[in-house]
Amino acid sequence: MRSRAGSAVAVLAYEGMSPFETGIVTEVFGLVRPELDVPWYDLAVCAERPGPVPIIGGAAIHTEHGLDTFASADTVIVPGVPDVRGECSPELVAALRLAHERGARVVSICSGAFALAAAGLLDHRPATTHWQYAGLLRRRFPLVQVNPDVLYIDDGDVLTSAGSAAGLDLCLYLVRRDHGPSVANAVARRLVIPPHRDGGQAQFIEAPVTVDADDDRIARVTTWALANLREEITVDVLAARAHMSARTFLRHFARCMGTSPARWLIGQRIQASLTLLEKTSAPVEEIARAVGFASPVTFRSHFLRVMRTSPSAYRRAFTATS
C-alpha cells in the first residue's frame, strides 16, 4: 500500500540524536497548512520507549508514542542511528519489518539507512546514505546496492536519502508524489528552498566552496535561462550573456552548480513540464515545445531518464488521483 495524501507519518527519535533531521520531518509533515487546501499528514514522533529522549545539547524530546505507533503508520521515517557501527535493537528491526510487511512506505535520512539495512529491507536494492558512511554501509551490508552519488533514491516502498540536508529533498519529493508539483513547490517556497536540486552529493565530498564575482554572473544567467526555457539555449548563448568564453563559462558553471549547463537545462525543462502535464490537457508534443525540447522524442527520452516514467504515464497518475 502506497502512502496516501493525508496519511499517518511516524518519525523515530533516539537518544543522542541531532534534532535537525527530526526537525526536517516535523517541518514538512507536521505543520498544518490550511492555505494549501489539501488533506495534510498526521505526524507522530515515536521512540523505542515512550517518555523523554535525550538529544544533543542537554535537551530532551518527550513523546507518548512507542514502536507500536511507529510500525502502524503509512510512512515510517528513520532519521539516523546512534552508532553506524553498532547494532540496531531487535525491537526496532521488528517494527521496521512489520511496517514494511503491512505495506508502509519506509524512509531513511542520512545514517538511518543502517537501520533499514539491519532489518533486511535494503537487500538487493539500490540505496544511499551520507557519502562519509557509504563505504561502511557497503562493507557491513554487502547485499545493499550502495550509490553514494545521489541525494535520494526512490525504490518504490523503500526510499533512502543522503546526508542530513538531503532529507529535505526527499521529504519534498514525497510531498510531490502525494500531492503533485504545485503543492510541493508551495511548501518549498515556505521553507525558502528550491523545490528540486540537480546533481548529487558527490559535488559536496570534501569540496571547497569559493565565492567570487563569477558566481553572480552565473546566477544572473540561470535566472535568465529559467525565464526563457522555450528558447534555443546553447553554451555559447549562456557564455555570451555571462561575458565569458565558452570554456571559462563551462568551468565556472560546473563549480557553482555542480553539473554541466546541458544537464542543468534538461532538469529545469523537465521540472517546468510537470505542472503543465498535471494542470493542463495540452498534448505532450506541445508541452515539449513549451519547455524547450527540440522534439517530443527528445522530451520523452529525457523525461523517462529523470522521472523513471513517461510523460503520459505521469499525467495519468495525477489525473487518477486528482
N, C-alpha and C positions, 0 to 999 in steps of 0.2 A: 504493500500500500504506500503510495507516494504521500508526502506531507501535503495537506490541503491548506489553502489560504484561510487564515483564522484558526489554525490548528494549534495544539499544545506543543510548546518548545521547552525543553529542560536542559539546563547547563550545570555542569558539575563544578562545585567548589571543593578545594582540597587544601590541606594545611601547608603553609609556606608559599602559597601562590602569589603572583603579582595580580593585583586587581584589574590590570589593563585588559587582559583577554576576556575576563568575565564582563568587564565594562563594555567591551565591543558588543557582546551578545545582548546585554540588557539595553544598550542604546538603540540597537537596530530592532530587536524583537519585543522589548519590554515597555517602551514608551508608547502610550496611547496616542494615536494620530488620527483624530476625527476629521481633520481637514482633508485627508486623502479619500474619505468616503468609501472605504473598503473594509471588510471584516479583518481586524488585526489579530495578532498572535496572543496566546495566553502563556506567559513565561513563568517558569518556576526555577529558582536557584536551589539545587539539591546538593546534599553531601552524603558521604558513606554513612555517617552517623548524624542525625539531626541535632542541632544545637549550635554553639559558637564554633566557628572555623578560623583559627589564627592565620593571618595573612601577613605579607611583608609590611614592615613599618610599625609593628606592635599593635595593629588594629585587628578586628575580627569581623567576620560576616556571620550573622546568626540566621539560620534557616530551620524551618519546621519540616522541610521535605527531605526524605531519605531516598534510597535507591529504588524503592518501590514506585515512587512518583517518577523518578528518572526513567526507569525501564518502561513505564506505561505511556510516555509521551510519543507524539507523532514524529518529532525531530529531537534527537538527543545530541548534545554537543559536549565534547571533552576539550577544554581549552588548554590543557597541558598536563604534565605529570610531575610529581615531586622530584623524581630522580630518573633520568633517562637510562641509567644503568641498573636501576633497581627493578624489583618485580611488582607488578600490579596485584592488588589484593584479589583473592578468589571471588569475593563478593562483587567487586566492580566488573571483573571478567564475566561473571554470570549475568549481571544486569545488562551488559552490552550485548551479550549473545541473545538474551531474552528479548531485548528491544528489537534486534535485527530479525529474529525469528517471527516476531509479531508483525513485521513489515515496516518498522520505523525507518526514518532516514537518519543515518548515523554519520556524525560530522566530527572532525578534529581540527583544532587550530594548533599550529606550531608543534610542540612535543607531544600533544595529545595523540598523535599518530602511534606512539609507542603503546598506548592503552588499546587502541583498536587492533594493532598487530598482535598484542598479547592475547586478545580474545579470538584470534584467528580470522578476523574479518577482512584482513588485507592480503590473505594468502592468494597468490596468483593474480593479484590486482595491481593496477598502477596506483601509486600513492606518492605524496610528497610530505616534507616536513621542513623545518628550518635548515638551511644549507649546512649549518655547522654540525647538525646531527645526522645528516643524510648517510654518511659512511657508517656510523654506528647502527642506524636503523637497518641498513643492508646487512651488516655483519650479524646482528642479533636475530634478525628475522629474514633469512635468505630467500624465503618464498615470496617476499614482497618485491614488486617491481618498482623500485625507488627511482623517482625522477626529481632531481634536486634543482631543476632549471625553471620551474613554473611557479606561479603564485598560488594556484589551487588546481585540484583535479576533481572532476565530476565523473564518478564511475557508477552513476545511477543511484542506488540506495546507500552508497558509501562515498563520502566526499572528504577530502583532506586539503589543508592549506599549509602554506609555508610559514615563515616567521610571523611573529605576533601581528604586525600591521596587516599582513595578508589575510588575516581573519576578517578584516573589514571588507576586503574584496569578495571573499567567499560569502559572507553574510548578505552583502548586497546582491550577489549572484542568486542566492536562494530567494530573496525578495523578488528579483526579476523572474525567476522560474515560477513563483507562486502567483504573482500579481501583474507581471508584464513590465516592459521598459519604462513606461510613463511613471508608474508608482516608484520603481527603483530609482529613477532619476530624481524624483521629488525628494526621496529620503536622502540621496547623496547630496542634494543641494542643502538640505537642512544640516547635514554633517559637515558641509563645506569641504567635500572631497569629490574627485572625479568619479562618475558612475562606473567607469571601466578604465583600468590601467593596462596599457600594452606592455609587452615584454614579459620577462620573468625575473625570478630572484637572482639569476646569475649575474645580473648587472649590479647587484649590491654586495657581491662577495669581495670583502676587503678592498673595496674600490674607493680611492679618494674622491671627494667632491670639490669641484672647483667652480667658482663663480666669477665671471668677467663680463665685459660688455657684449660678447658674442651671445651670452645666454639671453639677453634682452632681445637681440635680433632674432634668435630662434623662436622666442615666444611670440614676437610680432608676426613672424612668417606662419607659424602654426595657427594663430588666430585668423589670419587672412585665409589660409587654406580651408579651415573649417567653415568659413562663410562662403566658400566658392568651390565646394566639393564637386559640383556638376561640371566644372570646367576641366579641360585637359591640364593636369598639373604634373610637370616634369621636374627633375632635379635642377635642370638649367633655369626653369622658371622660378623655383624657390630660391636658388642661389642668387639669382639676379635681384630678387626682392630683398634678400639679406645683404646685398652688396658684397658678396664673396665669390670667389671662384668655385666651380662645382666641387673640386677636390677638397678645398678648405671647408665648404659647407657640409659635405658628407662627414668629414671628421668631427666637426663641432656638433652636428645634429646627433650623431651616434653617442657622443659624450653626454649631451644634455638629455636625450630622450631614451637612451638605452636600446635603440633599434635603428633601422635604416628608414629614410623617408618613404620608400616604397611600401615597406611593411606597415609603417605607421598610417599611411594614407588608406591602405586596404582596411585596416582595423577601424578607422574612423568612418569609412564609407559603409562598412558592414553595420557599425553601430547606428548610423543615420538611417539605414534601411529598416531597422527593427520596428520603429514607430510607424513607418509607412505600411509595413506588412500587417501590423496589428490593428492600426486605426483606419486604414483606407481599403478600398476594394480595387485599387489601381492594379493593372496587370504587372506581373513580375518584370516584363520587358520594360515597362515604363518606369518602374522603381529603379531598375538597373541604370537607366539613363539619368534619372533624377539625382542619384548619388555619385555619378561619375564613372561608372564602369563602361568600358568600350563596347561590351556586348552582353546579352543575357547569359551566354555560355560562360564568360569570364566571371560574371557575378555569381552564378550558381556554384562554380568551382571554388571560388574563394569563400563563399558562404558555408559550403559544406566543410571546408577545412577548418574554419574558425568556429562555427557553431555546432558541428557534428550532426547536422541535419540539413535538409534542403529548404529553400525559401518557402516553397509551397507547404511542406510539412510543418514548418514553424507557424505559418499563418493558420493552418487547420487546427493546430494545437490551441492557439489563443482564441480562435473562433469558437472552438468546442467548449472553452472554459469561461467565455465572456458572459 
